[in-house]
Amino acid sequence: MTAQLKAAEPEWKGARVGEERFAGYVAHELRTPLATQRCLLELALADPDADVAGWREIGEDVLHACRQQERLLEACLTLARSRSGLRRHETVDIAAIALAALEAHDLSEFESLVAVEPARVSGDPVLLERLAANLISNAARHNIAGGWIEVTTRTELGSAILRVANTGPLVPAGELQRLFQPFQRLDSNPRTSNDGVGLGLAIVEAIATAHTARVSASPRAAGGLEIDVSFPASGQEPR
């Protein structure tokens, strides 16, 4: 028994270090919007001539910071939930989930290339909806003006496959792994920094792992990414 406990020690220590690191990431990311709100309010209170218009402008800035915090907390909760395993097992069509995610996003500035075939998987519908939404959101956020987003689903060799590809900036092959780490961004574009919290693809990978699915990402030679999520056949229960 003592030998078994010693063998398991590195595993739980590693998990604890991972949890502490993640908590540190969250605290770091929350610090910026909290500091912004405090600074705005202190400046307004220190101004004896602040009028209604000034307070309204500050209120809008504080509200924007609050929404940033809400997005971060929601993403963290989703990530934690997906890492704890599945509580629901239902047979769903990943094609229908992908189409619903497309309709929920405003992609009017991009060309949409959609080719979906029925592809049934077994798992948690809510988490699968989040996976598809994050992939499409990521493809739109890291894109170029006049670019395109491609969404396809198919069943191949007993696996249900969801692919999301997009145009965008060049992604060095050596940087691919970083994309799936929490709070990692490859560029400092204001458009990508303000809209996201750096957890989108980390959540995709965690949800895929909970469904015993495999995520593979490939940079496109002309810029952008191709991301495939390959699920086991619907007859095979994920863990």
N, C-alpha and C positions, 0 to 999 in steps of 0.2 A: 504493500500500500504506500509506504514512504517513497519507494522508487517511482511509483506512478505519479505521486504528487510532485516530486521533483521534475519529472519529465513534462508535466503539464504547466510547471511554473513559467517557462519562457512564453508560452502561449497567452496566459492571462495577463502577464506583465506587458506583453506587446499590445494586447487589446486595450489595457488601461492607458498606456502611453498614447495610443491612437485616439482614444476618447478625450484625453487631456489636450492633445494637439488640436483636435476638432473644436473643442470648447474655446480654446485660445483663438482659433480662426474666427469663430462667431463673434466673440467679444471684440476682436479687432475690427471686424466689418461693421458692427453696431456702433462703435465709438464715433465714426465719422458723422453719420446723420444726427446722433445725439449732440455732438459738439456743435454742429451747424445750427440746430434748433436753439441751443442755449445761447450761442453768440447772437443770433438774430433777436431773441427776446431781450437780452441784456442791452443791445444797442438801442432797441425801441424804448425800453424803460429809461435809458439814460438821456433820451432826447425830450426835452420839455415842450418842444414845438410839434411833436408827432401828432398828425391829424388822422382822420378816419381813413383817408386814402392810403396813408403810410402804413397804418395798422393792417389794412386789408392786404396790401402787398406782402407784408411780413407773414400774415396768416397763411397766404397761399404758399409761400416758401416753406413754412413749417409743415403745412399739410403734405407738400411734396416729400419732405424728409420722412414724415410718418409713413407714407405709402412705401417708401424705400425699405423701411424697417419691417413693414408687414410682409413685403415680398421675401425678404431674407428669412424671417421667422417661418413663413409658410414653406419655403424651400427646405429649411432645416428640419422641420417636422416630417416632411415627405421623405427626406433622405433617411432620417432615423427610423421611420416606419418601414421603409423598404429593406433596410438592413436587418430588421428583426424577423424577417421571414414572412410568409403569406398566411393570412387568416381566412381568405376566401379562395375557393377554387371553382370557377365557372368556365364553361366553354364559350368563348367569344370569337367573333370574326375580327381579326386585326385590320382587315380592309375597311370595315365600317368604322372602327375607331380612328383610323387615319383620316378618313373622309370627314368625320365630325371635327377632328382637330384642325383640318384645313379650313372648314367653314367658320371656326371660332377665331381665326386670325385674319387680320386685314393684310392681304398680300397683293393689293391692287397695283403696287409699284413694281411688281415682279411678274414674269411670265410663269404660269403654273403648268407643269408637265405631270399629268396624273395618269397612271396606268395600274389600276388595282384589280386583283383577282381574289376571290374568297380564300382566306388563309386562317384556319381555325386554330386557336391556342387555348390552353387551359391555364387559368390564373385569376388574379384580382383585377376586375374591370377598371376600378378607380386608379390603381397604380399604372395599368397599361395605358389609360387615357393620359396620365401625366407623362409617361414615357414618350408617347407620340407628340404631345403638345410641346414638350421640351425640345425634341428633335426639330420640329418645324419652326419653333421660336428661334432656336439657335441658327437655323439655316437663313432665316430672315434677318436676324440681327447682324450676322457676319456675312453680309452680301455686298454687292455693288449696285450702283444706280443702273436700272434697266436690265438687271440680271434675271436669273431664273431659279426656280426651286422645283425639283423633281421628287415625286413621291410614288413609289411602286410597292406592291405586295404580291407575293406569289407563294406557291407551295412547291418545294423542290426536294426530292430525295427524303421525303418524310419530315421535312422541316418547313415551318412557316417563316417567311422572310419579309421583313419590313426594311425598305431602303429609302433614305432621304439624302438627296444630293443637292448641291447648290454651287453657283458661281460665287466668287469672293476673292479675298486677298490670298496670295500664295502662302501655304502652310509648310514650313520645313518638316521633312519626314522625322527628324530627330526631336521635334517638339510635340508630336502627336500624343505621347503619353501624358504630357502636362495638361492637355485639354480635359482629361478625365479626372484630374485632381481638384479637390475643393478649392474655390476662390482663386483659381489660376486663369489669367487672361494673357493672350499672346500679343495684344496690341493695346494702345492707349487712345484709340478712337473714342471721342466723347459719346458718339451714338451707341457704341457697344458698352461703354463703361456705365452710363447713366441708366440704361434700361435693364441690365442684368445684375445678378449678384454673384456670378462666378460659380454657380452650383448646378447649372443645367445638365451638363454631360456627366457630372459625378452622380447625379440622381438617375440619369438614364442607365448608367452602368450598374448602379446598386439595384434598380428594379429588374434589369435583365438578369443579374446574378440570382435574385430571389426566384426568378422563373426558370432557372437553369438554362438561360439563353446566353448566346455568345455575341459580343459586340465587336465589330471590326471597323476600323476607319482608315481611309486611304485619301491622301491629298491628290487633288486633280492637278495635272500639269499646267493648265491654264489658270489655276487658282480655285479655291473652294475645296469642299470635302465631299466624299461619298461615305456614308455611314450605314452599315448593314447590321440589323439585329436578327439573329437566327434563333427561333424558338423550337423546342422539341414538338413533335407531333401531338395533337390535342389528346390523343389517347394515353399519353404518358404524363403522369402527374408530376408537376414541379415540386420542389421541396417546400 
